[in-house]
Amino acid sequence: MQHFDLEKFAQGKLSAQINKALERVTENVQDPNTDPEKVRKIVATITLRPNAERNYVATAVEVKTTLAPEIGAVTALNMGRDLRTGKVDCVEIANQIPGQLSVEDITEETEKEEPVTTFDPDTGEIFEPSNNVVDLRSRQA
């Protein structure tokens, strides 16, 4: 019997399908959303269907892959009923409890402008703005 070169078998389609399957498996292995320890498979099937006289065989090649599924995501939901309206509500809890203020929410409120201080360039005396002016002449001893 003649030796078949699987690289050229079915006009090279078997080899091309196996290479594509290897690429899909490699991408699946490198995907951080899949389990790294799950087994992946590549199955190459050559189907032979002879005719009644057994002198001709229709041959088909097929390559199938078994990949690791993506890992499911986990989150938390806060569920409840609005006591005022009676409607049910569901909110995803990410890094913050619903209703809790974050730093970004209050930074605008807490930022205060510092008073501008000026100075006399000749003497170096610092002038500080103040609304509490004390008139010492009006005070009685």
Secondary structure in CASP SS format (residue, H / E / C, confidence):
PFRMAT SS
TARGET T0000
AUTHOR 0000-0000-0000
METHOD secondary structure of the structure
MODEL  1
M C 1.00
Q C 1.00
H C 1.00
F C 1.00
D C 1.00
L C 1.00
E C 1.00
K C 1.00
F H 1.00
A H 1.00
Q H 1.00
G H 1.00
K H 1.00
L H 1.00
S H 1.00
A H 1.00
Q H 1.00
I H 1.00
N H 1.00
K H 1.00
A H 1.00
L H 1.00
E H 1.00
R H 1.00
V H 1.00
T H 1.00
E H 1.00
N H 1.00
V H 1.00
Q H 1.00
D C 1.00
P C 1.00
N C 1.00
T E 1.00
D C 1.00
P C 1.00
E C 1.00
K C 1.00
V C 1.00
R C 1.00
K E 1.00
I E 1.00
V E 1.00
A E 1.00
T E 1.00
I E 1.00
T E 1.00
L E 1.00
R E 1.00
P E 1.00
N C 1.00
A C 1.00
E C 1.00
R C 1.00
N C 1.00
Y C 1.00
V E 1.00
A E 1.00
T E 1.00
A E 1.00
V E 1.00
E E 1.00
V E 1.00
K E 1.00
T E 1.00
T E 1.00
L C 1.00
A C 1.00
P C 1.00
E E 1.00
I C 1.00
G C 1.00
A C 1.00
V C 1.00
T C 1.00
A E 1.00
L E 1.00
N E 1.00
M E 1.00
G E 1.00
R E 1.00
D C 1.00
L C 1.00
R C 1.00
T C 1.00
G C 1.00
K C 1.00
V E 1.00
D E 1.00
C E 1.00
V E 1.00
E E 1.00
I E 1.00
A C 1.00
N C 1.00
Q C 1.00
I C 1.00
P C 1.00
G C 1.00
Q C 1.00
L C 1.00
S C 1.00
V H 1.00
E H 1.00
D H 1.00
I H 1.00
T H 1.00
E H 1.00
E H 1.00
T H 1.00
E C 1.00
K C 1.00
E C 1.00
E C 1.00
P C 1.00
V C 1.00
T C 1.00
T E 1.00
F E 1.00
D C 1.00
P C 1.00
D C 1.00
T C 1.00
G C 1.00
E C 1.00
I E 1.00
F E 1.00
E C 1.00
P C 1.00
S C 1.00
N C 1.00
N C 1.00
V C 1.00
V C 1.00
D C 1.00
L C 1.00
R C 1.00
S C 1.00
R C 1.00
Q C 1.00
A C 1.00
END
